[in-house]
Amino acid sequence: MTIPPEIEAQILRYYHVEKWRIGTIARQLHVHHGTVMRVLAQSGMPRTGPPARRSQIEPYLPFVIETLRKFPTLTASRLHAMVRERGYRGGPDHFRHLVACHRPRRPAEAYLRLRTLPGEQAQVDWGHFGHLTIGRARRPLMAFVMVLSYSRQIFLRFFLDARLESFLRGHVGAFTAWQGCPRVLLYDNLKSAVLERQADAIRFHPTLLAFAAHYHYEPRPVAVARGNEKGRVERAVRYVRDGFFAARQFADVDDLNAQAAAWCAGAAADRPCPEQQTLSVRAAFAEETPRLIALPDNAYPLNERVAVKVGKTPYVRFDLNDYSVPHTKVGRPLTVLADPHVVRVVDGTEILACHRRSYDKGDQIEDPTHIEALVADKRAARRHRGTDRLAKAAPASQTLLLGAAARGDNLGAITAALLRLLDRYGAAELEVAIREALERGVPHPNAVRLALDHHREQRQQPPPVALDLPTHVKTRDTFVTPHRLEAYDQLKDQTDE
């Protein structure tokens, strides 16, 4: 029990000056007698009362201490089993408490204060700031943070993912804002930077190495479990979380990034520089800027490049959404090139489609010209299929269609009418009727129908019955329940009266 300093002073005064007993002090000050004894023992008074009982573990303490010295991380349960085999009869809970008192502690490690030269180093890290709901999609809100180690100038930009392309876009944004690049960039063991690490053997992402070579800086990962080596960026992420993002209102990611840029150039730059308390971050950054590496003339290409294949419908799937392409590219492998705002679909060097980027889920982004071309092609295909069927069944139909086209009639309606007559009367009779209509100079389906009816009446045949059967096999096989005929039998047995 922790007691205030004034109570400790009263205990010592009542015991030494007033000669009160321990029980009297405990009753009058409303504290436990063990607390009074502890305060007196801490002041140098010898322990009063009967001697402490000998603990069961005392004979085994040398063995326990020697074992813990060799194996500092050995669990208390395993130690308890070992001393039980040697005769110890105590319970595991009390034993665990005693082992915790004797377990060797790792000595605290002291660190040197790391200092860097102006323009020498920057530190990079991601920060997770919850999620954003965009339509039907729930996307992570990630903050890219880069801080210069000397001046502590911060660059902050938010993204909706932590992909390598977004990681490198954050670099380019920082270099552009600072008009230069530091000589060394420190990375944690991020998946965006380090693909594999075994002790000191490191395999960087090849795209990151190419990016670093383009901007002439050295990528350097920090040691494993060494947070002090990149403490500047970790403190910067905490500063962003508390000083910028807390209770922040924004419409979308672009609005949030605009506010972040203003904050970095304003409040974050006006704070005192930790390296030189007499200067602000803004003044230290002005001193550091001339020491940064000059940027190359051309920027590094940062488009996301994804190989896709068009299915049966004229769309490609990219980042949870579908984007339209010309229908002539169905079944073809294509390439998607995307930046934060635009998605381009290319075939080699040819740009097939250019769409705004959607961060929704299951959205369908279409170019109206792609859909209109597909619809027109489908309609033309249907008309051409009907025309080809007529040409094979009744060759004279081609002459009739040419004559109808010269008159300006609707060829689609004429083709559909002739196909219906073909299904009812057959190819031979349709061919004869079309020739008679052409001889009379009337290239129209009505003239063909009249000729077919005239031939039927001459042969004294009944009119044909059109059977409009369903086309789908599932519909044709539908079971039909027959009606019962007993009611008709009852009507037959009844008389007219």
C-alpha positions in Angstrom: 0.0 0.0 0.0 1.4 3.4 -1.0 0.9 6.1 1.6 1.5 9.9 1.4 4.8 11.3 2.6 3.1 13.2 5.4 1.7 9.9 6.9 5.2 8.4 6.8 6.5 11.4 8.7 3.7 11.1 11.3 4.5 7.3 11.8 8.2 8.1 12.4 7.4 10.9 14.8 4.9 9.0 16.8 7.2 6.0 17.1 10.5 7.8 17.9 9.2 10.9 19.8 5.9 9.9 21.4 7.0 6.2 21.9 3.7 4.8 20.5 3.5 1.1 19.8 3.0 -0.1 16.2 -0.6 -1.2 16.9 -1.5 2.2 18.4 0.0 4.1 15.4 -2.0 1.8 13.0 -5.3 2.3 14.8 -4.9 6.1 15.2 -3.8 6.7 11.6 -6.1 4.1 10.1 -3.4 2.2 8.3 -2.4 -1.4 8.4 0.2 -2.5 11.0 2.3 -4.0 8.2 2.5 -0.6 6.5 3.8 0.9 9.8 6.4 -1.9 10.1 7.5 -1.3 6.5 7.9 2.4 7.0 10.0 1.8 10.2 12.1 -0.9 8.4 12.8 1.5 5.5 14.0 4.1 8.0 16.6 1.6 9.4 14.7 0.2 12.4 15.3 -3.5 13.1 12.5 -5.9 12.4 10.3 -6.5 15.4 8.2 -9.5 16.3 8.9 -13.2 15.9 11.5 -14.3 13.4 10.2 -15.1 10.0 9.5 -18.8 9.2 11.9 -20.6 7.0 10.6 -21.0 3.4 10.3 -24.4 1.8 12.2 -23.1 -1.2 15.4 -22.1 0.7 17.1 -25.5 0.3 16.4 -25.3 -3.5 17.4 -21.6 -4.0 21.0 -22.4 -5.1 19.8 -24.8 -7.7 17.1 -22.4 -8.9 19.5 -19.5 -9.1 22.2 -21.5 -10.9 19.6 -22.8 -13.5 18.3 -19.3 -14.2 21.8 -18.1 -14.6 22.3 -20.6 -17.4 18.8 -20.4 -18.9 17.4 -16.9 -18.1 14.2 -17.5 -20.1 13.3 -20.9 -18.6 9.6 -20.8 -17.6 8.6 -21.0 -13.9 6.3 -24.0 -14.6 9.3 -26.0 -15.9 11.5 -25.0 -13.0 8.7 -26.0 -10.6 8.5 -29.5 -12.2 12.3 -29.8 -11.9 12.4 -28.9 -8.1 9.3 -31.1 -7.5 11.4 -34.0 -8.8 14.0 -33.0 -6.2 11.7 -33.0 -3.3 10.0 -29.6 -3.2 6.4 -29.8 -2.0 5.2 -26.2 -2.4 2.5 -25.0 -4.8 3.1 -23.5 -8.3 1.7 -20.1 -7.6 3.9 -19.3 -4.6 6.9 -20.8 -6.5 6.2 -18.6 -9.5 6.3 -15.5 -7.3 9.6 -16.5 -5.7 11.2 -17.3 -9.1 10.2 -13.8 -10.3 12.2 -12.3 -7.4 15.3 -14.3 -8.3 15.2 -14.3 -12.1 18.1 -12.3 -13.6 17.1 -9.1 -15.2 18.6 -7.9 -18.5 20.6 -4.8 -17.8 19.2 -1.6 -19.3 20.9 -0.6 -22.5 22.2 3.0 -22.9 22.1 4.7 -26.3 24.1 7.5 -27.8 22.3 10.5 -29.0 22.4 10.3 -32.8 23.2 13.5 -34.7 23.3 14.0 -38.4 24.7 16.6 -40.8 22.4 18.9 -42.8 21.0 17.2 -45.9 22.5 13.9 -44.9 19.6 11.7 -43.8 15.8 11.4 -43.8 13.6 8.7 -42.2 10.5 7.1 -43.8 7.5 5.2 -42.4 3.8 4.4 -42.9 1.2 5.3 -40.4 -2.3 3.7 -40.2 -5.1 6.1 -39.6 -8.2 3.9 -39.7 -10.5 3.3 -42.7 -12.6 5.2 -45.1 -15.9 4.0 -46.6 -16.2 4.9 -50.3 -19.4 3.5 -51.7 -19.4 -0.2 -51.1 -15.6 -0.3 -50.4 -13.8 0.0 -47.1 -10.3 1.2 -47.7 -7.4 1.8 -45.3 -6.3 5.4 -44.8 -2.5 5.3 -44.8 -0.2 8.2 -44.0 3.2 8.4 -45.8 5.6 10.4 -43.5 9.1 11.5 -44.3 11.1 13.6 -41.9 14.6 15.2 -42.4 16.8 14.1 -39.5 18.6 17.5 -39.1 15.8 20.1 -39.4 12.9 17.8 -38.6 11.0 19.1 -41.6 7.9 16.8 -42.2 6.3 15.7 -45.4 2.9 14.2 -45.0 0.6 12.6 -47.6 -2.4 10.2 -47.3 -3.1 7.3 -49.6 -5.9 4.6 -49.7 -3.4 1.8 -49.8 0.2 0.9 -48.9 1.3 -0.4 -52.3 4.8 0.2 -53.6 3.5 2.7 -56.2 1.9 4.8 -53.4 5.1 4.5 -51.4 7.2 5.8 -54.2 4.7 8.6 -55.0 5.2 9.8 -51.4 8.9 10.0 -52.0 8.5 12.0 -55.2 6.1 14.3 -53.4 8.6 14.9 -50.6 11.5 15.5 -53.0 9.4 17.9 -55.0 8.2 19.8 -51.9 11.8 20.1 -50.6 13.4 20.8 -54.0 16.0 18.2 -53.3 16.8 14.7 -51.9 18.8 13.6 -48.8 21.8 11.4 -49.3 20.5 8.5 -47.1 16.9 7.3 -46.5 16.3 5.1 -43.5 13.6 2.4 -43.8 12.0 0.1 -41.3 11.6 -3.5 -42.5 8.6 -2.5 -44.6 7.3 -4.9 -47.2 7.4 -1.9 -49.6 11.2 -1.7 -49.2 12.6 -5.0 -48.0 11.5 -8.2 -49.6 13.5 -10.6 -47.4 15.9 -10.3 -44.5 18.1 -12.9 -42.8 20.2 -11.3 -40.0 22.3 -8.7 -41.8 21.6 -10.1 -45.3 19.0 -7.9 -47.0 17.1 -8.1 -50.3 15.6 -4.8 -51.3 12.7 -4.5 -53.7 14.2 -4.2 -57.2 11.8 -1.3 -58.1 13.0 0.6 -55.0 16.6 0.1 -55.9 15.9 1.4 -59.4 14.1 4.4 -57.9 17.0 5.1 -55.5 19.4 4.9 -58.4 17.3 7.4 -60.4 17.4 9.9 -57.5 21.0 9.1 -56.4 20.3 8.3 -52.7 21.2 5.4 -50.6 18.4 3.2 -49.1 19.4 1.9 -45.7 17.3 -0.3 -43.5 17.5 0.0 -39.7 18.5 -2.9 -37.5 15.8 -5.3 -36.3 14.1 -4.2 -33.0 16.1 -0.9 -33.0 13.4 1.7 -32.8 15.9 4.3 -31.6 17.5 4.4 -35.0 14.4 5.8 -36.6 12.9 7.5 -33.6 12.6 10.8 -35.5 10.0 9.5 -38.0 8.1 7.5 -35.2 7.8 10.7 -33.2 6.7 12.5 -36.3 4.0 10.0 -36.9 2.8 10.4 -33.3 3.0 14.2 -33.8 0.8 13.9 -36.9 -1.7 11.7 -35.1 -2.0 14.1 -32.1 -1.3 17.5 -33.7 -2.9 17.2 -37.1 -5.3 14.3 -37.5 -7.1 14.4 -34.2 -10.7 15.7 -34.7 -9.8 16.7 -38.3 -12.8 17.1 -40.7 -12.3 16.5 -44.4 -14.4 15.8 -47.5 -12.1 13.3 -49.3 -8.5 12.3 -49.5 -7.6 15.2 -51.8 -9.0 17.6 -49.3 -7.1 15.9 -46.5 -3.9 16.1 -48.4 -4.4 19.8 -49.1 -4.9 20.4 -45.4 -1.8 18.3 -44.6 0.4 20.3 -47.0 -0.8 23.5 -45.3 -0.1 22.1 -41.9 3.4 21.0 -42.8 4.2 24.4 -44.2 2.6 26.2 -41.2 2.2 24.9 -37.7 4.7 21.9 -38.1 7.4 24.2 -39.6 7.0 26.8 -36.8 7.7 24.5 -33.9 11.2 24.6 -32.3 13.9 22.5 -33.9 14.9 19.7 -31.4 18.5 19.8 -32.7 18.8 23.6 -32.1 16.3 25.0 -29.7 17.2 28.5 -30.8 15.9 27.9 -34.3 12.5 26.9 -35.6 12.1 23.9 -38.0 11.5 26.4 -40.8 14.9 28.2 -40.2 16.8 24.9 -39.8 15.2 23.6 -43.0 16.3 26.8 -44.9 19.8 26.1 -43.7 19.5 22.4 -44.8 18.0 23.0 -48.2 21.2 23.9 -50.1 22.8 20.7 -48.8 20.2 18.4 -50.5 21.0 16.5 -53.7 19.6 18.2 -56.8 16.7 16.4 -58.5 17.1 14.8 -62.0 15.5 16.5 -64.9 12.9 13.7 -65.6 10.7 12.2 -63.0 10.6 8.5 -62.3 7.5 6.8 -63.9 5.1 5.7 -61.1 2.1 4.3 -62.9 0.7 1.1 -61.6 1.1 -1.5 -64.3 -1.1 -4.5 -64.3 -1.6 -7.2 -66.9 -5.3 -8.0 -67.5 -7.3 -10.1 -69.9 -10.7 -9.1 -71.4 -13.4 -11.8 -70.9 -16.6 -12.3 -72.9 -17.8 -8.8 -72.0 -15.9 -5.6 -73.0 -14.5 -4.8 -69.5 -11.3 -5.2 -67.6 -11.2 -5.7 -63.9 -8.8 -3.4 -61.9 -8.8 -2.7 -58.2 -12.3 -4.1 -57.5 -13.9 -2.2 -60.4 -14.7 -2.8 -64.1 -13.6 -0.4 -66.9 -14.9 -0.6 -70.4 -12.8 -1.2 -73.5 -13.7 -1.5 -77.3 -15.6 -4.7 -78.0 -13.1 -5.6 -80.6 -10.6 -6.4 -77.9 -12.7 -9.2 -76.2 -10.6 -12.2 -75.3 -7.3 -10.2 -75.7 -4.6 -9.7 -73.1 -4.2 -5.9 -72.3 -2.3 -3.7 -69.8 -3.7 -1.3 -67.3 -1.7 1.8 -66.4 -3.1 3.7 -63.4 -2.3 6.7 -61.3 -4.3 8.0 -58.4 -6.9 9.7 -60.6 -6.8 8.1 -64.1 -6.9 4.5 -65.4 -5.6 3.9 -68.9 -6.0 0.6 -70.8 -3.4 0.0 -73.5 -2.6 -2.6 -76.1 1.1 -2.2 -76.7 1.6 1.4 -77.5 -2.1 2.0 -78.4 -4.3 3.7 -75.8 -7.7 2.0 -76.0 -9.5 3.6 -73.1 -9.0 6.4 -70.5 -11.3 6.5 -67.4 -11.5 8.3 -64.1 -10.3 6.0 -61.3 -12.9 4.7 -58.9 -12.2 3.6 -55.4 -15.6 2.1 -55.0 -16.2 -1.7 -55.1 -18.0 -3.4 -57.9 -18.4 -0.1 -59.8 -18.7 -0.2 -63.7 -17.0 2.7 -65.4 -18.0 3.0 -69.1 -17.2 5.0 -72.1 -20.5 5.6 -73.9 -18.8 5.2 -77.3 -17.7 1.6 -76.4 -21.2 0.5 -75.5 -22.8 2.3 -78.5 -20.4 0.5 -80.9 -21.1 -2.8 -79.3 -24.9 -2.3 -79.6 -24.6 -1.2 -83.2 -22.5 -4.2 -84.1 -25.0 -6.6 -82.4 -27.9 -5.1 -84.4 -26.0 -5.3 -87.6 -25.0 -8.9 -86.9 -28.6 -9.9 -86.3 -29.7 -8.2 -89.6 -26.8 -9.9 -91.5 -27.6 -13.3 -90.0 -31.3 -13.0 -91.1 -30.3 -11.8 -94.6 -27.8 -14.7 -95.0 -30.6 -17.2 -94.1 -33.0 -15.7 -96.6 -30.3 -15.7 -99.3 -29.7 -19.4 -98.9 -33.4 -20.4 -98.6 -34.8 -18.0 -101.3 -32.2 -16.4 -103.5 -34.8 -14.1 -105.0 -35.1 -12.3 -101.6 -31.9 -10.4 -102.3 -33.5 -8.8 -105.4 -36.6 -7.9 -103.3 -34.4 -6.3 -100.6 -32.5 -4.3 -103.2 -35.8 -3.0 -104.5 -37.1 -2.2 -101.0 -33.9 -0.3 -100.3 -34.3 1.7 -103.4 -37.8 2.7 -102.2 -36.4 3.7 -98.8 -38.3 0.9 -96.9 -37.2 -0.5 -93.5 -35.0 -3.4 -94.4 -35.0 -4.8 -90.9 -38.8 -5.1 -90.7 -38.9 -6.6 -94.2 -36.3 -9.2 -93.3 -38.1 -10.2 -90.2 -41.5 -10.5 -92.1 -39.9 -12.7 -94.8 -38.3 -14.9 -92.1 -41.7 -15.5 -90.5 -43.1 -16.4 -93.9 -40.2 -18.8 -94.5 -40.9 -20.5 -91.2 -44.6 -20.9 -92.0 -44.6 -21.9 -95.8 -41.1 -23.2 -96.4 -38.3 -22.2 -98.7 -39.8 -23.5 -102.1 -43.1 -21.7 -101.8 -41.5 -18.5 -100.5 -39.1 -18.4 -103.5 -42.1 -18.7 -106.0 -44.1 -16.1 -104.1 -41.2 -13.6 -104.1 -40.7 -14.0 -107.8 -44.4 -13.3 -108.4 -44.2 -10.2 -106.3 -41.2 -9.0 -108.2 -42.9 -9.6 -111.5 -45.8 -7.4 -110.4 -43.2 -4.7 -109.4 -44.1 -4.8 -105.7 -40.9 -5.6 -103.6 -42.8 -5.8 -100.3 -43.7 -8.7 -97.9 -47.4 -8.0 -98.2 -47.3 -8.9 -101.9 -45.4 -12.1 -101.0 -48.0 -12.9 -98.4 -50.9 -12.4 -100.9 -49.2 -14.7 -103.4 -48.7 -17.4 -100.7 -52.4 -17.2 -99.7 -53.5 -17.4 -103.3 -51.5 -20.6 -103.9 -52.9 -22.1 -100.8 -56.5 -21.3 -101.8 -55.9 -22.8 -105.3 -54.7 -26.1 -103.7 -57.7 -25.9 -101.2 -55.3 -26.2 -98.2 -56.0 -24.9 -94.7 -54.0 -21.9 -93.5 -50.7 -22.9 -91.8 -50.7 -22.8 -88.0 -47.8 -20.9 -86.5 -46.2 -22.8 -83.6 -44.4 -20.3 -81.4 -42.6 -22.8 -79.2 -40.3 -21.4 -76.5 -36.6 -21.4 -77.4 -35.1 -22.3 -74.1 -35.0 -26.0 -73.3 -35.9 -25.5 -69.7 -39.1 -23.7 -70.7 -40.0 -26.3 -73.3 -39.6 -29.1 -70.7 -41.9 -27.4 -68.2 -44.5 -29.9 -66.8 -48.1 -29.0 -67.6 -50.9 -30.4 -65.4 -53.8 -31.8 -67.5 -57.3 -30.9 -66.6 -59.8 -33.5 -65.4 -62.5 -34.4 -67.9 -65.2 -35.7 -65.4 -67.0 -32.4 -65.6 -67.5 -32.8 -69.4 -68.9 -36.4 -68.8 -71.4 -35.0 -66.3 -72.6 -32.4 -68.9 -73.1 -35.2 -71.4 -75.3 -37.2 -69.1 -77.6 -34.2 -68.4 -80.7 -33.7 -70.6 -81.6 -30.4 -72.2 -84.3 -29.9 -69.6 
